């Protein structure tokens, strides 16, 4: 649905009156692009073009374009795999796409966690590594230091504030409906705030969910200008310019994916928006949040309306207390062994590193926010990690057999066996001055890969549909 302009007359506002932080989220579950290459090249081509357009249009309007992009390392890992790049040569030039994103000064990159983990559902002892490994990965690949964080699915708790501050994040983007003033009043969605917990504080930027939905489904620049101007008229006056943040996926749905881009997000909305800004006759101006927060540091404290609980996610494994408990136990076991050091009858250093990667992979949102099939896949990863952390050689041998030969039900679904994936994690064992090399981790079986899909992980019914219907229904959980 496209929102048309409301009215024909618009007053001209000062260029800095309303600042707009436009955010785009990029994520594909592990191995999903490889699956699409095998099953639906057309859909894969459309997705790759989504990434290419972000870079191209940011460069085209370099003087005014200011974007925020959360590019998950899970996706970046797939786009950086040499064989996948070569196999996609006839579809797109992936290295050029990545270089275009890297070199676009108008893009401010945000973090989502190394394995796109919804951190409130993850053992707290893993938070720092999920956050720090992503920052190291993005700095090594793109030469950028991440300043902002967007929590997958908008799941956030106060306890995360010290962890974010500790690894160097300056701000976090949260849904405006999650925020409330300390006295209980509704938060102004056109302001930035400060959230503190214990001795740590972080800047909080609310993103407007109404405008974000329009950004994801279809809108036009004149309508956007009118509605934003009407919205700030109802906001309290303040010394700092009004700030509107919008956030959406940028690779799902016809609005972003359609091949005739003149009728999609970049052609129908973004280009006219940027051209209006170039003339100086538009009441909204794109801005980077790091620049805005540096110029106008927030002094008003904010609180969370409600803690997002795992059980509130329909069909998600986050509500599976048994699986959550198992994840916590395996993570605790790893940290106990890692701090003690390898040697004796315990796991080797290589086993510890591979177990660590399996645990981090099990914390991916495609598992924690998925349905029954995702729970089974997550359980399989934890089982392999348990085997590697076991002191029993027999248990390790049995685990090795399971890695090479999946259970009969999964083996029947798998098309062809594929080699292990080398991940880009930089894992450092406690007490060791030497950082490890990327650990080899087996890919999930094809059946589990399809179950995670590209889509809303909570949609278990999609996994029962035909292949044709499944292509349309694979949308990730936001």
C-alpha positions as CSV (number, residue, x, y, z in Angstrom):
1,X,0.0,0.0,0.0
2,X,1.4,3.4,-1.0
3,X,0.6,6.5,1.1
4,X,-0.1,9.5,-1.1
5,X,0.5,13.1,-0.3
6,X,-1.8,14.8,2.1
7,X,-2.6,18.3,0.8
8,X,-0.9,20.3,-1.9
9,X,0.7,23.1,0.1
10,X,3.7,22.6,2.4
11,X,5.4,25.3,4.3
12,X,9.2,25.4,4.1
13,X,10.8,24.6,7.4
14,X,14.4,25.5,8.4
15,X,16.8,22.9,7.1
16,X,17.7,21.6,10.6
17,X,14.2,21.7,12.1
18,X,13.5,18.0,11.8
19,X,16.3,15.5,11.6
20,X,15.7,12.0,10.2
21,X,17.7,8.9,11.1
22,X,16.8,6.3,8.4
23,X,17.7,2.8,9.4
24,X,17.9,-0.4,7.3
25,X,18.3,-4.0,8.6
26,X,20.1,-6.7,6.6
27,X,20.1,-10.3,7.8
28,X,19.8,-13.8,6.3
29,X,20.0,-17.0,8.4
30,X,23.2,-19.0,8.0
31,X,23.3,-20.8,4.6
32,X,20.1,-19.3,3.4
33,X,21.7,-17.6,0.4
34,X,23.3,-20.8,-0.7
35,X,19.9,-22.5,-0.4
36,X,18.3,-19.8,-2.6
37,X,21.1,-20.2,-5.1
38,X,20.1,-23.8,-5.5
39,X,16.4,-23.4,-5.3
40,X,15.4,-19.9,-6.6
41,X,18.0,-17.8,-8.3
42,X,15.5,-15.2,-9.2
43,X,14.7,-14.5,-5.5
44,X,18.4,-14.5,-4.7
45,X,19.1,-12.0,-7.5
46,X,16.4,-9.7,-6.1
47,X,17.9,-9.9,-2.6
48,X,21.4,-9.1,-3.9
49,X,20.1,-6.1,-5.8
50,X,18.6,-4.8,-2.5
51,X,22.2,-4.6,-1.1
52,X,23.5,-3.1,-4.3
53,X,20.9,-0.3,-4.3
54,X,21.8,0.8,-0.8
55,X,25.4,1.4,-1.9
56,X,24.5,2.9,-5.3
57,X,21.9,5.4,-4.1
58,X,24.0,6.4,-1.1
59,X,26.9,7.3,-3.4
60,X,24.5,9.0,-5.9
61,X,23.3,11.4,-3.3
62,X,26.5,11.6,-1.3
63,X,25.9,15.3,-0.3
64,X,22.6,14.6,1.5
65,X,22.1,10.9,2.0
66,X,22.6,9.7,5.5
67,X,21.7,6.0,6.2
68,X,22.1,3.6,9.1
69,X,22.7,0.0,8.1
70,X,22.8,-3.0,10.4
71,X,24.6,-5.6,8.4
72,X,24.7,-8.8,10.4
73,X,27.9,-10.7,10.4
74,X,25.8,-13.8,9.7
75,X,25.0,-12.3,6.3
76,X,28.4,-10.8,5.8
77,X,29.9,-14.3,6.3
78,X,27.8,-15.7,3.5
79,X,28.6,-12.8,1.1
80,X,32.3,-13.2,1.8
81,X,32.5,-16.9,1.1
82,X,34.7,-17.3,-2.0
83,X,32.9,-20.2,-3.6
84,X,29.5,-18.5,-3.1
85,X,30.9,-15.4,-4.7
86,X,32.1,-17.3,-7.7
87,X,28.8,-19.3,-8.1
88,X,26.9,-16.0,-8.1
89,X,29.0,-14.2,-10.8
90,X,26.2,-14.6,-13.3
91,X,23.7,-12.9,-10.9
92,X,25.7,-10.1,-9.2
93,X,29.2,-8.8,-8.5
94,X,29.2,-9.4,-4.7
95,X,32.7,-8.0,-4.0
96,X,31.7,-4.8,-5.8
97,X,28.5,-4.6,-3.7
98,X,30.5,-5.0,-0.5
99,X,33.1,-2.4,-1.6
100,X,30.2,0.0,-2.4
101,X,28.8,-0.4,1.1
102,X,32.3,-0.1,2.7
103,X,33.2,3.1,0.8
104,X,29.9,4.9,1.3
105,X,30.6,7.7,3.7
106,X,26.8,8.3,4.0
107,X,26.3,4.9,5.7
108,X,26.7,4.6,9.5
109,X,26.8,0.9,10.4
110,X,25.1,-0.5,13.5
111,X,25.5,-3.7,15.4
112,X,23.1,-6.6,16.0
113,X,25.4,-9.1,17.7
114,X,27.9,-11.5,16.2
115,X,25.3,-14.2,15.6
116,X,22.3,-11.9,15.5
117,X,21.4,-13.1,19.0
118,X,18.4,-11.7,20.9
119,X,20.6,-11.0,24.0
120,X,17.9,-11.2,26.7
121,X,17.4,-14.8,25.7
122,X,21.1,-15.6,25.8
123,X,23.3,-16.4,28.9
124,X,24.7,-13.1,30.2
125,X,28.2,-14.5,30.2
126,X,28.0,-14.6,26.4
127,X,26.9,-11.0,25.9
128,X,30.3,-9.4,25.8
129,X,31.5,-11.9,23.2
130,X,28.5,-11.5,21.0
131,X,29.0,-7.8,21.0
132,X,32.7,-7.6,20.9
133,X,33.2,-10.3,18.1
134,X,30.8,-8.4,15.8
135,X,32.7,-5.1,16.4
136,X,36.0,-6.8,15.6
137,X,34.5,-8.4,12.5
138,X,33.1,-5.2,11.1
139,X,36.2,-3.2,11.8
140,X,38.4,-5.8,10.1
141,X,36.0,-6.1,7.0
142,X,34.8,-2.5,6.6
143,X,37.3,-0.4,8.7
144,X,34.3,1.0,10.7
145,X,33.9,1.3,14.4
146,X,30.3,0.5,15.3
147,X,28.7,3.3,17.4
148,X,25.1,2.2,17.6
149,X,23.3,-1.0,18.4
150,X,19.9,-2.4,17.2
151,X,18.6,-5.3,19.3
152,X,17.2,-8.1,17.1
153,X,13.4,-8.3,17.3
154,X,13.6,-5.2,19.6
155,X,14.3,-7.4,22.6
156,X,16.1,-5.4,25.3
157,X,16.6,-5.2,29.0
158,X,18.2,-2.7,31.4
159,X,20.9,-5.2,32.3
160,X,22.3,-4.9,28.8
161,X,23.3,-1.3,29.3
162,X,26.7,-2.0,31.1
163,X,27.6,-4.6,28.4
164,X,26.9,-2.2,25.6
165,X,28.9,0.6,27.3
166,X,31.7,-1.7,28.1
167,X,32.4,-2.7,24.5
168,X,32.1,0.9,23.3
169,X,28.6,1.4,22.0
170,X,27.3,5.0,22.2
171,X,23.6,4.5,21.5
172,X,20.8,1.9,21.1
173,X,17.7,2.1,18.9
174,X,14.5,0.9,20.6
175,X,10.8,0.9,19.6
176,X,9.1,4.0,20.9
177,X,6.4,1.8,22.5
178,X,9.0,0.2,24.7
179,X,9.9,3.5,26.4
180,X,8.3,5.5,29.2
181,X,9.3,8.5,31.3
182,X,10.3,7.8,34.9
183,X,7.1,9.3,36.2
184,X,5.0,7.1,33.9
185,X,4.2,9.5,31.1
186,X,4.6,8.5,27.4
187,X,7.9,9.3,25.9
188,X,8.2,11.9,23.2
189,X,9.2,9.9,20.0
190,X,11.0,12.9,18.6
191,X,13.7,13.1,21.2
192,X,16.7,11.1,22.4
193,X,17.2,10.0,25.9
194,X,19.5,8.4,28.4
195,X,19.1,5.0,30.0
196,X,21.2,4.1,33.0
197,X,21.6,0.8,34.9
198,X,24.0,0.4,37.9
199,X,26.9,2.7,37.0
200,X,26.6,2.7,33.2
201,X,24.5,4.8,30.9
202,X,23.8,4.7,27.1
203,X,21.9,7.1,24.8
204,X,18.6,5.8,23.6
205,X,16.9,6.8,20.3
206,X,13.3,5.7,19.9
207,X,12.2,4.7,16.4
208,X,8.7,5.5,15.4
209,X,6.9,2.2,14.6
210,X,4.2,3.9,12.5
211,X,6.6,5.6,10.2
212,X,8.7,2.5,10.2
213,X,5.8,0.4,8.9
214,X,5.2,2.9,6.2
215,X,8.9,2.8,5.3
216,X,8.7,-1.0,4.9
217,X,5.5,-1.2,2.9
218,X,5.4,2.0,0.7
219,X,5.4,5.8,1.0
220,X,6.1,8.9,-0.9
221,X,8.2,11.9,0.0
222,X,5.5,14.5,0.1
223,X,3.3,12.4,2.3
224,X,6.2,11.7,4.6
225,X,7.0,15.4,4.9
226,X,3.4,16.3,5.7
227,X,3.0,13.6,8.3
228,X,6.3,14.2,10.1
229,X,5.5,18.0,10.2
230,X,2.1,17.2,11.7
231,X,3.6,14.8,14.2
232,X,6.2,17.3,15.6
233,X,3.5,19.9,16.0
234,X,2.1,17.8,18.9
235,X,5.6,17.3,20.5
236,X,6.8,19.4,23.4
237,X,9.2,22.2,22.5
238,X,12.9,21.8,23.1
239,X,16.2,23.5,22.3
240,X,17.5,20.6,20.2
241,X,16.1,19.9,16.7
242,X,13.3,17.3,16.5
243,X,14.6,13.8,15.7
244,X,12.7,11.1,13.9
245,X,14.1,7.6,13.6
246,X,12.6,5.0,11.3
247,X,13.7,1.4,11.0
248,X,12.8,-1.5,8.7
249,X,14.1,-4.6,6.9
250,X,15.4,-3.7,3.5
251,X,15.4,-7.0,1.7
252,X,11.9,-8.4,2.4
253,X,8.7,-7.7,0.6
254,X,7.9,-6.4,-2.9
255,X,8.6,-2.7,-2.0
256,X,12.3,-3.3,-1.6
257,X,12.8,-6.4,-3.8
258,X,10.9,-5.5,-7.0
259,X,13.2,-5.5,-10.1
260,X,11.6,-2.2,-11.5
261,X,13.2,-0.1,-8.8
262,X,11.6,3.1,-10.0
263,X,8.4,1.8,-8.3
264,X,10.1,0.6,-5.1
265,X,11.7,2.2,-2.1
266,X,14.7,3.8,-3.7
267,X,13.0,5.0,-6.9
268,X,9.6,6.1,-5.6
269,X,10.6,7.4,-2.1
270,X,14.3,7.7,-1.5
271,X,15.3,9.5,-4.8
272,X,12.6,12.2,-4.6
273,X,13.4,12.6,-0.9
274,X,17.1,13.2,-1.6
275,X,16.3,15.5,-4.5
276,X,14.0,17.6,-2.3
277,X,16.8,17.8,0.3
278,X,19.3,19.0,-2.4
279,X,17.1,22.0,-3.2
280,X,16.8,22.9,0.5
281,X,13.0,23.0,0.3
282,X,12.1,20.0,2.5
283,X,11.2,20.1,6.2
284,X,13.1,16.9,7.0
285,X,16.8,16.4,6.8
286,X,18.7,13.1,6.9
287,X,21.2,12.9,9.8
288,X,23.6,10.4,11.3
289,X,22.7,9.6,14.9
290,X,26.3,9.8,16.1
291,X,26.6,13.3,14.8
292,X,23.2,14.3,16.2
293,X,24.0,12.9,19.7
294,X,27.4,14.5,19.7
295,X,25.9,17.9,18.9
296,X,22.8,17.4,21.2
297,X,23.7,15.0,24.0
298,X,20.5,13.9,25.8
299,X,20.1,14.8,29.4
300,X,16.6,13.3,30.0
301,X,16.4,9.9,31.6
302,X,14.1,7.2,30.2
303,X,12.8,3.9,31.4
304,X,11.6,0.7,29.8
305,X,7.8,0.2,29.5
306,X,8.1,-3.5,29.9
307,X,10.8,-6.1,29.7
308,X,10.4,-8.3,26.5
309,X,9.9,-11.8,27.8
310,X,10.7,-14.9,25.8
311,X,7.2,-16.3,26.4
312,X,5.7,-13.3,24.6
313,X,7.1,-14.5,21.3
314,X,4.5,-16.8,19.6
315,X,5.9,-20.2,18.8
316,X,9.5,-19.1,19.6
317,X,12.0,-21.4,21.3
318,X,12.7,-18.5,23.6
319,X,9.6,-19.6,25.5
320,X,11.1,-23.2,25.8
321,X,12.5,-23.1,29.4
322,X,14.1,-26.5,29.0
323,X,16.0,-25.5,25.9
324,X,16.9,-22.2,27.5
325,X,18.2,-24.0,30.5
326,X,20.3,-26.4,28.4
327,X,21.9,-23.4,26.5
328,X,22.8,-21.9,29.8
329,X,24.3,-25.1,31.1
330,X,26.4,-25.7,28.0
331,X,27.6,-22.1,28.1
332,X,28.5,-22.4,31.7
333,X,30.3,-25.6,31.1
334,X,32.4,-24.0,28.3
335,X,33.4,-21.0,30.4
336,X,34.4,-23.3,33.3
337,X,36.7,-25.4,31.1
338,X,38.0,-22.4,29.1
339,X,39.1,-20.6,32.3
340,X,40.7,-23.7,33.7
341,X,42.7,-24.2,30.5
342,X,43.1,-27.3,28.3
343,X,45.1,-30.3,29.2
344,X,44.8,-33.6,31.0
345,X,41.8,-35.6,30.2
346,X,39.7,-32.5,29.4
347,X,38.8,-31.2,25.9
348,X,41.6,-29.9,23.7
349,X,42.0,-26.3,22.8
350,X,40.6,-27.1,19.3
351,X,37.6,-28.8,20.9
352,X,37.0,-25.8,23.1
353,X,37.1,-23.4,20.1
354,X,34.7,-25.5,18.0
355,X,32.3,-25.9,20.9
356,X,32.4,-22.1,21.5
357,X,31.4,-21.5,17.9
358,X,28.6,-24.0,18.1
359,X,27.2,-22.3,21.2
360,X,27.3,-18.9,19.7
361,X,25.7,-20.2,16.5
362,X,22.9,-21.8,18.6
363,X,22.2,-18.3,20.0
364,X,21.1,-17.0,16.5
365,X,17.7,-15.4,16.4
366,X,16.7,-17.9,13.7
367,X,16.8,-20.6,16.4
368,X,15.8,-18.6,19.5
369,X,12.8,-17.0,17.8
370,X,11.8,-20.0,15.6
371,X,9.3,-22.8,16.0
372,X,9.6,-26.5,16.7
373,X,11.9,-27.2,13.8
374,X,14.3,-24.4,14.9
375,X,14.2,-25.8,18.4
376,X,15.4,-29.2,17.0
377,X,18.2,-27.6,15.0
378,X,19.3,-25.6,18.1
379,X,19.2,-28.7,20.2
380,X,21.4,-30.5,17.7
381,X,24.0,-27.7,17.8
382,X,24.0,-27.9,21.6
383,X,24.4,-31.6,21.6
384,X,27.5,-31.4,19.4
385,X,28.9,-28.7,21.7
386,X,28.2,-31.0,24.7
387,X,30.1,-33.8,23.0
388,X,33.1,-31.6,22.4
389,X,33.1,-30.4,26.0
390,X,32.8,-33.9,27.4
391,X,35.7,-35.6,29.0
392,X,34.6,-39.0,27.6
393,X,36.4,-40.0,24.4
394,X,33.5,-42.3,23.6
395,X,31.1,-39.4,23.7
396,X,33.4,-37.4,21.5
397,X,33.6,-40.2,19.0
398,X,29.8,-40.5,18.9
399,X,29.5,-36.8,18.3
400,X,32.0,-36.9,15.5
401,X,29.9,-39.6,13.8
402,X,26.8,-37.5,14.2
403,X,28.6,-34.5,12.6
404,X,29.4,-36.5,9.5
405,X,26.2,-38.5,9.3
406,X,23.1,-36.7,10.3
407,X,20.1,-38.7,11.6
408,X,18.2,-40.6,8.9
409,X,15.3,-38.2,8.9
410,X,17.6,-35.2,8.3
411,X,19.8,-37.2,5.9
412,X,16.9,-37.8,3.7
413,X,16.2,-34.1,3.5
414,X,19.8,-33.2,2.7
415,X,20.6,-33.0,-1.0
416,X,24.4,-33.1,-1.1
417,X,26.9,-33.1,1.8
418,X,28.8,-29.8,2.0
419,X,32.2,-29.1,3.8
420,X,32.3,-27.3,7.1
421,X,32.0,-23.5,7.1
422,X,34.9,-21.4,8.3
423,X,33.4,-18.7,10.4
424,X,34.9,-15.3,11.0
425,X,34.6,-15.3,14.8
426,X,37.6,-14.1,16.7
427,X,37.4,-16.2,19.9
428,X,39.9,-15.6,22.7
429,X,40.1,-18.2,25.4
430,X,40.4,-16.7,28.9
431,X,44.0,-16.4,30.1
432,X,45.4,-16.7,26.6
433,X,47.3,-13.8,24.9
434,X,46.8,-15.5,21.5
435,X,43.6,-15.2,19.5
436,X,42.3,-18.3,17.9
437,X,41.9,-18.9,14.2
438,X,38.3,-19.3,12.9
439,X,36.9,-22.6,14.0
440,X,35.4,-25.0,11.6
441,X,31.7,-25.7,12.3
442,X,29.4,-28.0,10.5
443,X,26.5,-26.5,8.6
444,X,23.0,-27.2,9.7
445,X,21.2,-29.9,7.7
446,X,19.3,-28.7,4.6
447,X,16.0,-29.4,6.3
448,X,16.9,-27.3,9.3
449,X,18.2,-24.6,7.0
450,X,14.9,-24.4,5.3
451,X,13.0,-24.4,8.6
452,X,14.9,-21.3,9.7
453,X,14.0,-19.9,6.3
454,X,14.6,-16.3,5.5
455,X,11.5,-15.3,7.3
456,X,9.7,-14.7,10.5
457,X,11.2,-17.4,12.6
458,X,8.0,-17.7,14.5
459,X,6.0,-18.9,11.5
460,X,6.0,-22.7,11.9
461,X,3.1,-23.1,9.4
462,X,5.2,-21.9,6.6
463,X,7.4,-25.0,6.9
464,X,4.4,-27.2,6.1
465,X,3.6,-25.4,2.8
466,X,4.6,-26.3,-0.7
467,X,7.9,-25.0,-2.1
468,X,6.1,-22.4,-4.1
469,X,4.2,-21.0,-1.1
470,X,7.3,-21.3,1.1
471,X,9.2,-18.9,-1.1
472,X,6.6,-16.2,-0.4
473,X,6.4,-16.8,3.3
474,X,10.0,-16.8,4.4
475,X,10.2,-13.5,6.2
476,X,12.4,-13.0,9.2
477,X,11.2,-12.2,12.7
478,X,11.6,-8.5,13.3
